[in-house]
Amino acid sequence: METINAALIEAFGEAPRYRTLAAPQAGGHHELVDVLAVGLHPVTRSIASGQHYASPGALPFVPGMDGVVRRPDGSLAYVGGPGSATLAERTLIDPDDAVPLPADIDPAVAAATMNPAMSSWIALHARVPFAPGQDVLVLGSTGTAGSMAVKVARHLGAGRVVAAGRSRERLEQNLADGADDIVVLSPNTDATAAALAETAANVDVALDYLWGKPAELAVRAIVTARTDHARLLDWVHIGAAAGSTATIDGAALRSNALRISGSGFGSIDMRRANLPGLAAAIASGAVAIRPRIASLRDITAAWGHRDEPGERTVIQP
Ligand SMILES: NC(=O)c1ccc[n+]([C@@H]2O[C@H](COP(=O)([O-])OP(=O)(O)OC[C@H]3O[C@@H](n4cnc5c(N)ncnc54)[C@H](OP(=O)(O)O)[C@@H]3O)[C@@H](O)[C@H]2O)c1
């Protein structure tokens, strides 16, 4: 029997173990590919924990919700989505869902960056009619996905990029990454509202990684300060780092061209997402996260590691 080495989740809530399993068999529409690099993203751990809506119902299973693979024709591809099993030497993919990668891309950098950069990339391609020159607020710019959103907005030709978050040190990094202005989200809500009104009153798009109280405050401050209330403000809820609910006054919607939407699994038309464009941006170095390499053999220890800001653990089989 042909075998592969893989990570295996044997109990929900526990780290995966390094195991030898029967090799998957190509067949039907599915293709057997070599796995080159797999990022350990928060959503990867969340799905593996059994708590995510995309978690498998039965144990054991091979985790890994995305990765960089080499296809039988030698080309590189990014694959993923719920139901993937990429934390293995080889895995089965649906070729229709494979995103072609440039031959010269660093697989580890691509595996580290595609997932955290995708949230803003997809939102600006497939959830709002973003056009170069428009102004973008990133609410929650100090997290991994939020800081990537600053780089992505800059790369896609945003007019002004305003970065808002709690950590002044990380906001300084946002400036280095291309933000034009920063807003410190401080416990002083009046000062925060005034700063948002001053710097972000007329943005066209808000990429919101926080939701909760910061979103309530930011929506109120910005719609109150808008100079043209009929100018479209697309508010895209991407993450809920500060709370899963937010209360928006109906008057804000009636008296402003405020449009609230969300972006994530389920709301995206992937045909409009232009992921090969993101791969090209990563290959060019315009958008990248530093990979912290670990071997598949060390998966249990790597699973427990908490990445520093700006880095992502990447497993290489
Ligand atoms: N929909 C999608 O496609 C998608 C994709 C990626 C991520 N997400 C979601 O987006 C959110 C952020 O992801 P991430 O990767 O950037 O997470 P992360 O790296 O863990 O960072 C979380 C950020 O949220 C900030 N934060 C938490 N509570 C806050 C509050 N009350 N006020 C201000 N800032 C607060 C943290 O600031 P401090 O450092 O000051 O604590 C940190 O900067 C998560 O909810 C994640 O699940 C969604």
The ligand as a Gaussian input file, in Angstrom:
#p B3LYP/6-31G(d) Opt

LIG

0 1
 N      -13.964000      37.432000       6.416000
 C      -12.747000      37.090000       6.076000
 O      -12.488000      36.697000       4.941000
 C      -11.635000      37.214000       7.073000
 C      -10.311000      36.921000       6.719000
 C       -9.281000      37.136000       7.661000
 C       -9.602000      37.571000       8.949000
 N      -10.924000      37.777000       9.268000
 C      -11.291000      38.257000      10.613000
 O      -10.811000      39.578000      10.770000
 C      -10.501000      39.821000      12.139000
 C       -9.071000      40.321000      12.262000
 O       -8.208000      39.359000      11.694000
 P       -6.626000      39.513000      11.880000
 O       -5.993000      38.391000      11.137000
 O       -6.181000      40.898000      11.579000
 O       -6.538000      39.219000      13.459000
 P       -5.322000      39.434000      14.463000
 O       -4.016000      39.445000      13.762000
 O       -5.556000      38.473000      15.585000
 O       -5.566000      40.896000      14.999000
 C       -6.726000      41.273000      15.673000
 C       -6.686000      42.770000      15.766000
 O       -7.915000      43.219000      16.332000
 C       -7.584000      44.251000      17.230000
 N       -8.639000      44.444000      18.212000
 C       -9.246000      43.512000      18.967000
 N      -10.190000      44.086000      19.736000
 C      -10.146000      45.415000      19.468000
 C      -10.864000      46.531000      19.952000
 N      -11.829000      46.406000      20.869000
 N      -10.561000      47.750000      19.464000
 C       -9.589000      47.903000      18.548000
 N       -8.856000      46.866000      18.041000
 C       -9.146000      45.643000      18.506000
 C       -6.288000      43.821000      17.863000
 O       -5.669000      44.950000      18.383000
 P       -4.614000      44.852000      19.594000
 O       -3.344000      44.337000      18.944000
 O       -4.531000      46.245000      20.076000
 O       -5.184000      43.878000      20.577000
 C       -5.547000      43.265000      16.646000
 O       -4.886000      44.274000      15.962000
 C      -10.784000      38.506000      12.867000
 O      -12.088000      38.573000      13.385000
 C      -10.700000      37.469000      11.747000
 O      -11.472000      36.308000      12.050000
 C      -11.920000      37.628000       8.359000

